[in-house]
Amino acid sequence: ANGFSRLSFLGYTFDISTVGFIVLGFVYMFFVSMLFTEKNRIFYSYFAFVVSSLLLALFLLLRIFFGAGFLSFGIFTTLTSTPIGNWNNVGIFFGIGAILSLLTYEMLSVSKFMKILLTVALVLSLFFLSFVNFSIIWIILAVCSLLFILYGIWTRRKNGEMPLLSSFDWKKKFLSLPLYPVIVFVISIIFVVWGATISGYFANHFNLTNMDVRPSFSTTLGIAENTLRSQPLFGSGPNSFVNQWLYYKPVEIIGTVFWNTDFSYGIGLLPTFVVTTGLFGILSWLVFFGIYIYLGVKVLFARISDDFIKYLTASSFFVSLYLWIMAWVYVPSAVILILTFLFTGLFLASISIAGVLPL
């Protein structure tokens, strides 16, 4: 009953909405939180991520300029097919790079080499985000950069680097703002407003085609309501959204070109779980997010004397929160979902080091 079968536990190719994938994801998160018990290990994992993002950026740039046939390995047949998923997943990945680069630059005193590396990583991240133009990422980046600006103002005033100026010293006030967050904030607002026009130019110039069709929020909600009415406790069963789509898809869809398209997910991964895991699944996720958000808010306002540990807790929380938000509004690839569990595990490890969560 309720669709529990081999497909629910493993799927055809170990699908991300199966019991097996989610259980292994949480086990992986637990092991990361237990193994990364030293602050240097967490930072080295960040460094590894930055280096891997630079390698991915180089791979994508070469394919953009030399064509889809270059370094295709017989697998990546189009420019928008990549080792980490489709083109929107590329945007999510480089969103991590932008947030992590900003936080590292603002919260740590790093060497000249690291500053150059962070600047290159930030520029490349913004470059690929402009190509992808996933509007929700620009909105999140605008909010994050605004928070970083406020944080930069607060820390500079706290350290006496930004004394209170008269209301007429606007030029001095502006020049004393943290530079990179201001630049990212302005760029994010530009792409929120005019992103479609700019990305359209890129798409035409480089012959990029990014087709990504998903059920809308209202459609996903309608399928969830119908499913919960008949199977309230456990939903239709893990990895069975496509069955509910066939049962409850809107009549209006029949008159479109997608009348014969089977969707395995709703508008996002977590909204899909509402359909496939029912009230039990909803409650489980709410408990997890309640504890997670509580710990995140607690550690952000905690008095931590070690600036490096404070940076690790803040950065791992912001990056993992960004990735969980993307899981609400989109269906990430397996690679992105694994990164979500990784950064959540690093967050738990960092707050354990900070003494907020003794393990």
Residue, then its C-alpha position, 0 to 999 in steps of 0.5 A: a500500500n501507499g506505493f512502498s516498493r523497490l522504486s520507493f527505496l532505490g528508484y531506477t538510478f538511485d533517485i533523489s526522492t527515494v528513501g535510500f537516497i535521503v537516509l544515506g544523505f542524513v547518514y552522510m551529514f551525521f558522519v561529516s558532523m562527527l569527523f570534521t571536529e577541527k576548525n582547520r578541517i572545515f576550512y580545508s573543505y571550503f578550500a577544496f570546494v573553491v578549487s573544484s569550482l575553479l576547475l568546473a568553471l574552466f571546464l565550462l568556459l572551454r566548452i562555451f568558447f570551443g563548442a559542445g563537442f569539446l570535452s563532451f566525453g560522449i556524455f555532455t552533448t549540449l552546452t547546458s549538460t554538465p557533471i553537476g546537472n542541468w544549467n540551473n544546477v550550475g547556477i545553484f553551485f556558483g551561488i554557493g561560490a558567491i556567498l562563500s567568497l563574500l563571507t570569507y573576504e568580509m569575515l577573515s583576514v586572509s593572505k594576498f594569495m587567498k584574496i586573489l583566489l577569492t576575487v577570481a572565484l567571486v568573479l567567475s561565480l557572478f559570470f556563470l550566474s549571469f549566464v544561468n539567470f536563475s531569478i531566485i538565486w539573484i534574490i537570495l544573493a541580494v538579501c545575503s549581500l545586504l546582510f553582509i553590508l550591514y554586518g560590515i558596517w557594524t564590525r567597522r564601527k565596533n572596531g572604530e574603523m568607521p566612525l559616525l559621520s555627519s549626515f552631509d558626508w555621504k561620499k565618505k560613508f559610501l566609500s567606507l562601505p564593504l566593497y564586494p558586498v556592495i558590488v554584488f548587491v548592485i549586480s543582483i538588483i540589476f539582474v532581478v530587474w533586467g536579467a531576462t534581457i541580459s541572459g537572452y543576449f548571452a543565450n543568443h550570442f553563445n547559442l545556449t538553450n536551457m529548457d527547464v519545465r516543471p509543474s507550477f506551485s499551484t499545480t503542485l499544491g493541487i496534487a498535494e491536496n488531492t493526495l492528502r485527502s485520500q492518503p493523509l498519513f504517508g502520502s502516495g509513497p516515496n518516489s511516486f509523484v509521477n503516479q499522482w501527476l497522472y491521476y490529478k494533473p489539471v485539465e488545462i494541461i491536456g490542451t498544451v504541448f505538455w499533455n503527454t509529459d510525465f513529471s517525477y517532481g513538483i515545483g521543488l524537491l521538498p514540496t514533492f515530499v509533501v505529496t509522497t510522504g504525507l503528514f508524517g513526512i511534513l512533520s519530520w521535515l518541520v522538526f528538522f528545519g525547526i531545530y536547524i533554524y533554531l541552532g542557526v539563529k542561536v549561533l549567529f547571536a552567540r558570543i564567540s571569542d574566536d573570529f575564525i570559529k565565528y566565520l565557520t559557523a556563519s558561513s556554513f549556516f548561510v550556505s546550507l540555508y541557501l541550499w535548503i531554500m533551493a530544495w524548496v523552490y527547485v529540484p536540485s541534482a544529486v550533486i547539489l543535494i549531496l552538497t546540501f547535506l555536506f554543508t549542513g554537516l559542516f554547520l553542525a560540526s562548527i557549532s559543536i566546535a563553538g560549544v553551541l552543540p556539544l557532541 
